[in-house]
Amino acid sequence: MNQDDLTKQDEDLSATEFDGEERADHHDFGSWPEIAGLIFTILVTWLIFQFRG
């Protein structure tokens, strides 16, 4: 892998290159990070309103 490959943005890659990189990462978390972030955001918002009135 050369330096130019490291600086490419996802938008600059073709679909096959992007899929290849995603498979090479070996990380497929699905939608759980977004769901956990949404729940955390709702919890923090609720706590703010509970303690701030």
mmCIF file of the N, C-alpha and C atoms, coordinates in Angstrom:
data_MODEL
# 
_entry.id   MODEL 
# 
loop_
_atom_site.group_PDB 
_atom_site.id 
_atom_site.type_symbol 
_atom_site.label_atom_id 
_atom_site.label_alt_id 
_atom_site.label_comp_id 
_atom_site.label_asym_id 
_atom_site.label_entity_id 
_atom_site.label_seq_id 
_atom_site.pdbx_PDB_ins_code 
_atom_site.Cartn_x 
_atom_site.Cartn_y 
_atom_site.Cartn_z 
_atom_site.occupancy 
_atom_site.B_iso_or_equiv 
_atom_site.pdbx_formal_charge 
_atom_site.auth_seq_id 
_atom_site.auth_comp_id 
_atom_site.auth_asym_id 
_atom_site.auth_atom_id 
_atom_site.pdbx_PDB_model_num 
ATOM 1   N N  . MET A 1 1  ? 0.857   -1.179 0.000  1.00 0.00 ? 1  MET A N  1 
ATOM 2   C CA . MET A 1 1  ? 0.000   0.000  0.000  1.00 0.00 ? 1  MET A CA 1 
ATOM 3   C C  . MET A 1 1  ? 0.898   1.236  0.000  1.00 0.00 ? 1  MET A C  1 
ATOM 4   N N  . ASN A 1 2  ? 0.637   2.136  -0.933 1.00 0.00 ? 2  ASN A N  1 
ATOM 5   C CA . ASN A 1 2  ? 1.460   3.340  -0.987 1.00 0.00 ? 2  ASN A CA 1 
ATOM 6   C C  . ASN A 1 2  ? 0.751   4.498  -0.302 1.00 0.00 ? 2  ASN A C  1 
ATOM 7   N N  . GLN A 1 3  ? 1.446   5.610  -0.218 1.00 0.00 ? 3  GLN A N  1 
ATOM 8   C CA . GLN A 1 3  ? 0.929   6.774  0.510  1.00 0.00 ? 3  GLN A CA 1 
ATOM 9   C C  . GLN A 1 3  ? -0.329  7.337  -0.143 1.00 0.00 ? 3  GLN A C  1 
ATOM 10  N N  . ASP A 1 4  ? -0.428  7.276  -1.473 1.00 0.00 ? 4  ASP A N  1 
ATOM 11  C CA . ASP A 1 4  ? -1.609  7.807  -2.152 1.00 0.00 ? 4  ASP A CA 1 
ATOM 12  C C  . ASP A 1 4  ? -2.867  7.032  -1.783 1.00 0.00 ? 4  ASP A C  1 
ATOM 13  N N  . ASP A 1 5  ? -2.746  5.723  -1.573 1.00 0.00 ? 5  ASP A N  1 
ATOM 14  C CA . ASP A 1 5  ? -3.904  4.928  -1.173 1.00 0.00 ? 5  ASP A CA 1 
ATOM 15  C C  . ASP A 1 5  ? -4.399  5.318  0.212  1.00 0.00 ? 5  ASP A C  1 
ATOM 16  N N  . LEU A 1 6  ? -3.497  5.753  1.075  1.00 0.00 ? 6  LEU A N  1 
ATOM 17  C CA . LEU A 1 6  ? -3.877  6.104  2.438  1.00 0.00 ? 6  LEU A CA 1 
ATOM 18  C C  . LEU A 1 6  ? -4.638  7.416  2.504  1.00 0.00 ? 6  LEU A C  1 
ATOM 19  N N  . THR A 1 7  ? -4.446  8.289  1.527  1.00 0.00 ? 7  THR A N  1 
ATOM 20  C CA . THR A 1 7  ? -5.082  9.603  1.585  1.00 0.00 ? 7  THR A CA 1 
ATOM 21  C C  . THR A 1 7  ? -6.337  9.698  0.735  1.00 0.00 ? 7  THR A C  1 
ATOM 22  N N  . LYS A 1 8  ? -6.748  8.631  0.069  1.00 0.00 ? 8  LYS A N  1 
ATOM 23  C CA . LYS A 1 8  ? -7.957  8.675  -0.739 1.00 0.00 ? 8  LYS A CA 1 
ATOM 24  C C  . LYS A 1 8  ? -9.189  8.746  0.150  1.00 0.00 ? 8  LYS A C  1 
ATOM 25  N N  . GLN A 1 9  ? -10.130 9.564  -0.255 1.00 0.00 ? 9  GLN A N  1 
ATOM 26  C CA . GLN A 1 9  ? -11.406 9.638  0.448  1.00 0.00 ? 9  GLN A CA 1 
ATOM 27  C C  . GLN A 1 9  ? -12.319 8.532  -0.070 1.00 0.00 ? 9  GLN A C  1 
ATOM 28  N N  . ASP A 1 10 ? -13.308 8.152  0.732  1.00 0.00 ? 10 ASP A N  1 
ATOM 29  C CA . ASP A 1 10 ? -14.246 7.119  0.306  1.00 0.00 ? 10 ASP A CA 1 
ATOM 30  C C  . ASP A 1 10 ? -14.966 7.492  -0.982 1.00 0.00 ? 10 ASP A C  1 
ATOM 31  N N  . GLU A 1 11 ? -15.219 8.777  -1.179 1.00 0.00 ? 11 GLU A N  1 
ATOM 32  C CA . GLU A 1 11 ? -15.929 9.218  -2.373 1.00 0.00 ? 11 GLU A CA 1 
ATOM 33  C C  . GLU A 1 11 ? -15.073 9.067  -3.621 1.00 0.00 ? 11 GLU A C  1 
ATOM 34  N N  . ASP A 1 12 ? -13.745 9.039  -3.462 1.00 0.00 ? 12 ASP A N  1 
ATOM 35  C CA . ASP A 1 12 ? -12.842 8.922  -4.602 1.00 0.00 ? 12 ASP A CA 1 
ATOM 36  C C  . ASP A 1 12 ? -12.654 7.481  -5.054 1.00 0.00 ? 12 ASP A C  1 
ATOM 37  N N  . LEU A 1 13 ? -13.093 6.520  -4.260 1.00 0.00 ? 13 LEU A N  1 
ATOM 38  C CA . LEU A 1 13 ? -12.905 5.105  -4.580 1.00 0.00 ? 13 LEU A CA 1 
ATOM 39  C C  . LEU A 1 13 ? -14.067 4.586  -5.412 1.00 0.00 ? 13 LEU A C  1 
ATOM 40  N N  . SER A 1 14 ? -13.755 3.621  -6.271 1.00 0.00 ? 14 SER A N  1 
ATOM 41  C CA . SER A 1 14 ? -14.843 2.956  -6.988 1.00 0.00 ? 14 SER A CA 1 
ATOM 42  C C  . SER A 1 14 ? -15.534 2.000  -6.027 1.00 0.00 ? 14 SER A C  1 
ATOM 43  N N  . ALA A 1 15 ? -16.686 1.506  -6.421 1.00 0.00 ? 15 ALA A N  1 
ATOM 44  C CA . ALA A 1 15 ? -17.461 0.625  -5.541 1.00 0.00 ? 15 ALA A CA 1 
ATOM 45  C C  . ALA A 1 15 ? -16.698 -0.653 -5.221 1.00 0.00 ? 15 ALA A C  1 
ATOM 46  N N  . THR A 1 16 ? -15.985 -1.203 -6.186 1.00 0.00 ? 16 THR A N  1 
ATOM 47  C CA . THR A 1 16 ? -15.253 -2.452 -5.921 1.00 0.00 ? 16 THR A CA 1 
ATOM 48  C C  . THR A 1 16 ? -14.076 -2.213 -4.988 1.00 0.00 ? 16 THR A C  1 
ATOM 49  N N  . GLU A 1 17 ? -13.381 -1.069 -5.149 1.00 0.00 ? 17 GLU A N  1 
ATOM 50  C CA . GLU A 1 17 ? -12.282 -0.755 -4.236 1.00 0.00 ? 17 GLU A CA 1 
ATOM 51  C C  . GLU A 1 17 ? -12.796 -0.550 -2.815 1.00 0.00 ? 17 GLU A C  1 
ATOM 52  N N  . PHE A 1 18 ? -13.919 0.154  -2.685 1.00 0.00 ? 18 PHE A N  1 
ATOM 53  C CA . PHE A 1 18 ? -14.501 0.411  -1.365 1.00 0.00 ? 18 PHE A CA 1 
ATOM 54  C C  . PHE A 1 18 ? -14.912 -0.898 -0.696 1.00 0.00 ? 18 PHE A C  1 
ATOM 55  N N  . ASP A 1 19 ? -15.586 -1.781 -1.438 1.00 0.00 ? 19 ASP A N  1 
ATOM 56  C CA . ASP A 1 19 ? -15.984 -3.071 -0.881 1.00 0.00 ? 19 ASP A CA 1 
ATOM 57  C C  . ASP A 1 19 ? -14.773 -3.900 -0.462 1.00 0.00 ? 19 ASP A C  1 
ATOM 58  N N  . GLY A 1 20 ? -13.708 -3.834 -1.243 1.00 0.00 ? 20 GLY A N  1 
ATOM 59  C CA . GLY A 1 20 ? -12.486 -4.550 -0.894 1.00 0.00 ? 20 GLY A CA 1 
ATOM 60  C C  . GLY A 1 20 ? -11.884 -4.043 0.393  1.00 0.00 ? 20 GLY A C  1 
ATOM 61  N N  . GLU A 1 21 ? -11.872 -2.724 0.570  1.00 0.00 ? 21 GLU A N  1 
ATOM 62  C CA . GLU A 1 21 ? -11.345 -2.155 1.813  1.00 0.00 ? 21 GLU A CA 1 
ATOM 63  C C  . GLU A 1 21 ? -12.219 -2.514 3.003  1.00 0.00 ? 21 GLU A C  1 
ATOM 64  N N  . GLU A 1 22 ? -13.532 -2.502 2.809  1.00 0.00 ? 22 GLU A N  1 
ATOM 65  C CA . GLU A 1 22 ? -14.439 -2.855 3.898  1.00 0.00 ? 22 GLU A CA 1 
ATOM 66  C C  . GLU A 1 22 ? -14.243 -4.308 4.322  1.00 0.00 ? 22 GLU A C  1 
ATOM 67  N N  . ARG A 1 23 ? -14.054 -5.198 3.366  1.00 0.00 ? 23 ARG A N  1 
ATOM 68  C CA . ARG A 1 23 ? -13.818 -6.607 3.705  1.00 0.00 ? 23 ARG A CA 1 
ATOM 69  C C  . ARG A 1 23 ? -12.471 -6.783 4.393  1.00 0.00 ? 23 ARG A C  1 
ATOM 70  N N  . ALA A 1 24 ? -11.482 -5.997 4.001  1.00 0.00 ? 24 ALA A N  1 
ATOM 71  C CA . ALA A 1 24 ? -10.151 -6.094 4.606  1.00 0.00 ? 24 ALA A CA 1 
ATOM 72  C C  . ALA A 1 24 ? -10.157 -5.609 6.046  1.00 0.00 ? 24 ALA A C  1 
ATOM 73  N N  . ASP A 1 25 ? -11.068 -4.717 6.390  1.00 0.00 ? 25 ASP A N  1 
ATOM 74  C CA . ASP A 1 25 ? -11.134 -4.198 7.755  1.00 0.00 ? 25 ASP A CA 1 
ATOM 75  C C  . ASP A 1 25 ? -11.621 -5.244 8.749  1.00 0.00 ? 25 ASP A C  1 
ATOM 76  N N  . HIS A 1 26 ? -12.412 -6.189 8.311  1.00 0.00 ? 26 HIS A N  1 
ATOM 77  C CA . HIS A 1 26 ? -12.957 -7.263 9.153  1.00 0.00 ? 26 HIS A CA 1 
ATOM 78  C C  . HIS A 1 26 ? -13.850 -6.744 10.279 1.00 0.00 ? 26 HIS A C  1 
ATOM 79  N N  . HIS A 1 27 ? -14.379 -5.565 10.138 1.00 0.00 ? 27 HIS A N  1 
ATOM 80  C CA . HIS A 1 27 ? -15.270 -5.010 11.154 1.00 0.00 ? 27 HIS A CA 1 
ATOM 81  C C  . HIS A 1 27 ? -16.610 -4.704 10.515 1.00 0.00 ? 27 HIS A C  1 
ATOM 82  N N  . ASP A 1 28 ? -17.632 -5.411 10.947 1.00 0.00 ? 28 ASP A N  1 
ATOM 83  C CA . ASP A 1 28 ? -18.980 -5.140 10.457 1.00 0.00 ? 28 ASP A CA 1 
ATOM 84  C C  . ASP A 1 28 ? -19.897 -5.091 11.669 1.00 0.00 ? 28 ASP A C  1 
ATOM 85  N N  . PHE A 1 29 ? -20.102 -3.888 12.167 1.00 0.00 ? 29 PHE A N  1 
ATOM 86  C CA . PHE A 1 29 ? -20.904 -3.721 13.372 1.00 0.00 ? 29 PHE A CA 1 
ATOM 87  C C  . PHE A 1 29 ? -22.382 -3.539 13.070 1.00 0.00 ? 29 PHE A C  1 
ATOM 88  N N  . GLY A 1 30 ? -22.733 -3.402 11.804 1.00 0.00 ? 30 GLY A N  1 
ATOM 89  C CA . GLY A 1 30 ? -24.127 -3.195 11.457 1.00 0.00 ? 30 GLY A CA 1 
ATOM 90  C C  . GLY A 1 30 ? -24.602 -1.833 11.916 1.00 0.00 ? 30 GLY A C  1 
ATOM 91  N N  . SER A 1 31 ? -25.826 -1.774 12.413 1.00 0.00 ? 31 SER A N  1 
ATOM 92  C CA . SER A 1 31 ? -26.413 -0.503 12.846 1.00 0.00 ? 31 SER A CA 1 
ATOM 93  C C  . SER A 1 31 ? -26.280 -0.262 14.339 1.00 0.00 ? 31 SER A C  1 
ATOM 94  N N  . TRP A 1 32 ? -25.651 -1.173 15.064 1.00 0.00 ? 32 TRP A N  1 
ATOM 95  C CA . TRP A 1 32 ? -25.590 -1.039 16.530 1.00 0.00 ? 32 TRP A CA 1 
ATOM 96  C C  . TRP A 1 32 ? -24.903 0.224  17.011 1.00 0.00 ? 32 TRP A C  1 
ATOM 97  N N  . PRO A 1 33 ? -23.820 0.700  16.400 1.00 0.00 ? 33 PRO A N  1 
ATOM 98  C CA . PRO A 1 33 ? -23.226 1.960  16.892 1.00 0.00 ? 33 PRO A CA 1 
ATOM 99  C C  . PRO A 1 33 ? -24.183 3.143  16.794 1.00 0.00 ? 33 PRO A C  1 
ATOM 100 N N  . GLU A 1 34 ? -24.965 3.218  15.702 1.00 0.00 ? 34 GLU A N  1 
ATOM 101 C CA . GLU A 1 34 ? -25.919 4.313  15.553 1.00 0.00 ? 34 GLU A CA 1 
ATOM 102 C C  . GLU A 1 34 ? -27.048 4.191  16.569 1.00 0.00 ? 34 GLU A C  1 
ATOM 103 N N  . ILE A 1 35 ? -27.512 2.987  16.808 1.00 0.00 ? 35 ILE A N  1 
ATOM 104 C CA . ILE A 1 35 ? -28.592 2.766  17.774 1.00 0.00 ? 35 ILE A CA 1 
ATOM 105 C C  . ILE A 1 35 ? -28.110 3.107  19.184 1.00 0.00 ? 35 ILE A C  1 
ATOM 106 N N  . ALA A 1 36 ? -26.909 2.647  19.534 1.00 0.00 ? 36 ALA A N  1 
ATOM 107 C CA . ALA A 1 36 ? -26.360 2.950  20.860 1.00 0.00 ? 36 ALA A CA 1 
ATOM 108 C C  . ALA A 1 36 ? -26.146 4.453  21.027 1.00 0.00 ? 36 ALA A C  1 
ATOM 109 N N  . GLY A 1 37 ? -25.680 5.126  19.976 1.00 0.00 ? 37 GLY A N  1 
ATOM 110 C CA . GLY A 1 37 ? -25.497 6.573  20.041 1.00 0.00 ? 37 GLY A CA 1 
ATOM 111 C C  . GLY A 1 37 ? -26.804 7.312  20.217 1.00 0.00 ? 37 GLY A C  1 
ATOM 112 N N  . LEU A 1 38 ? -27.850 6.846  19.539 1.00 0.00 ? 38 LEU A N  1 
ATOM 113 C CA . LEU A 1 38 ? -29.167 7.463  19.672 1.00 0.00 ? 38 LEU A CA 1 
ATOM 114 C C  . LEU A 1 38 ? -29.708 7.289  21.089 1.00 0.00 ? 38 LEU A C  1 
ATOM 115 N N  . ILE A 1 39 ? -29.584 6.093  21.632 1.00 0.00 ? 39 ILE A N  1 
ATOM 116 C CA . ILE A 1 39 ? -30.053 5.839  23.003 1.00 0.00 ? 39 ILE A CA 1 
ATOM 117 C C  . ILE A 1 39 ? -29.267 6.685  23.997 1.00 0.00 ? 39 ILE A C  1 
ATOM 118 N N  . PHE A 1 40 ? -27.957 6.778  23.816 1.00 0.00 ? 40 PHE A N  1 
ATOM 119 C CA . PHE A 1 40 ? -27.132 7.590  24.704 1.00 0.00 ? 40 PHE A CA 1 
ATOM 120 C C  . PHE A 1 40 ? -27.525 9.064  24.627 1.00 0.00 ? 40 PHE A C  1 
ATOM 121 N N  . THR A 1 41 ? -27.776 9.552  23.417 1.00 0.00 ? 41 THR A N  1 
ATOM 122 C CA . THR A 1 41 ? -28.177 10.944 23.245 1.00 0.00 ? 41 THR A CA 1 
ATOM 123 C C  . THR A 1 41 ? -29.512 11.228 23.916 1.00 0.00 ? 41 THR A C  1 
ATOM 124 N N  . ILE A 1 42 ? -30.463 10.325 23.767 1.00 0.00 ? 42 ILE A N  1 
ATOM 125 C CA . ILE A 1 42 ? -31.764 10.482 24.412 1.00 0.00 ? 42 ILE A CA 1 
ATOM 126 C C  . ILE A 1 42 ? -31.608 10.467 25.930 1.00 0.00 ? 42 ILE A C  1 
ATOM 127 N N  . LEU A 1 43 ? -30.773 9.574  26.447 1.00 0.00 ? 43 LEU A N  1 
ATOM 128 C CA . LEU A 1 43 ? -30.534 9.490  27.886 1.00 0.00 ? 43 LEU A CA 1 
ATOM 129 C C  . LEU A 1 43 ? -29.921 10.780 28.421 1.00 0.00 ? 43 LEU A C  1 
ATOM 130 N N  . VAL A 1 44 ? -28.918 11.295 27.738 1.00 0.00 ? 44 VAL A N  1 
ATOM 131 C CA . VAL A 1 44 ? -28.268 12.529 28.192 1.00 0.00 ? 44 VAL A CA 1 
ATOM 132 C C  . VAL A 1 44 ? -29.246 13.701 28.132 1.00 0.00 ? 44 VAL A C  1 
ATOM 133 N N  . THR A 1 45 ? -30.046 13.775 27.073 1.00 0.00 ? 45 THR A N  1 
ATOM 134 C CA . THR A 1 45 ? -31.047 14.840 26.963 1.00 0.00 ? 45 THR A CA 1 
ATOM 135 C C  . THR A 1 45 ? -32.053 14.742 28.095 1.00 0.00 ? 45 THR A C  1 
ATOM 136 N N  . TRP A 1 46 ? -32.513 13.540 28.395 1.00 0.00 ? 46 TRP A N  1 
ATOM 137 C CA . TRP A 1 46 ? -33.468 13.336 29.485 1.00 0.00 ? 46 TRP A CA 1 
ATOM 138 C C  . TRP A 1 46 ? -32.854 13.758 30.821 1.00 0.00 ? 46 TRP A C  1 
ATOM 139 N N  . LEU A 1 47 ? -31.584 13.383 31.047 1.00 0.00 ? 47 LEU A N  1 
ATOM 140 C CA . LEU A 1 47 ? -30.910 13.757 32.292 1.00 0.00 ? 47 LEU A CA 1 
ATOM 141 C C  . LEU A 1 47 ? -30.764 15.276 32.414 1.00 0.00 ? 47 LEU A C  1 
ATOM 142 N N  . ILE A 1 48 ? -30.453 15.932 31.315 1.00 0.00 ? 48 ILE A N  1 
ATOM 143 C CA . ILE A 1 48 ? -30.330 17.390 31.354 1.00 0.00 ? 48 ILE A CA 1 
ATOM 144 C C  . ILE A 1 48 ? -31.643 18.023 31.776 1.00 0.00 ? 48 ILE A C  1 
ATOM 145 N N  . PHE A 1 49 ? -32.752 17.578 31.199 1.00 0.00 ? 49 PHE A N  1 
ATOM 146 C CA . PHE A 1 49 ? -34.049 18.152 31.557 1.00 0.00 ? 49 PHE A CA 1 
ATOM 147 C C  . PHE A 1 49 ? -34.470 17.781 32.973 1.00 0.00 ? 49 PHE A C  1 
ATOM 148 N N  . GLN A 1 50 ? -34.050 16.630 33.479 1.00 0.00 ? 50 GLN A N  1 
ATOM 149 C CA . GLN A 1 50 ? -34.391 16.228 34.839 1.00 0.00 ? 50 GLN A CA 1 
ATOM 150 C C  . GLN A 1 50 ? -33.686 17.093 35.864 1.00 0.00 ? 50 GLN A C  1 
ATOM 151 N N  . PHE A 1 51 ? -32.428 17.416 35.631 1.00 0.00 ? 51 PHE A N  1 
ATOM 152 C CA . PHE A 1 51 ? -31.653 18.150 36.629 1.00 0.00 ? 51 PHE A CA 1 
ATOM 153 C C  . PHE A 1 51 ? -31.612 19.649 36.392 1.00 0.00 ? 51 PHE A C  1 
ATOM 154 N N  . ARG A 1 52 ? -32.010 20.105 35.242 1.00 0.00 ? 52 ARG A N  1 
ATOM 155 C CA . ARG A 1 52 ? -32.004 21.528 34.947 1.00 0.00 ? 52 ARG A CA 1 
ATOM 156 C C  . ARG A 1 52 ? -33.393 22.130 34.974 1.00 0.00 ? 52 ARG A C  1 
ATOM 157 N N  . GLY A 1 53 ? -34.406 21.290 34.852 1.00 0.00 ? 53 GLY A N  1 
ATOM 158 C CA . GLY A 1 53 ? -35.770 21.770 34.939 1.00 0.00 ? 53 GLY A CA 1 
ATOM 159 C C  . GLY A 1 53 ? -36.229 22.301 33.694 1.00 0.00 ? 53 GLY A C  1 
# 
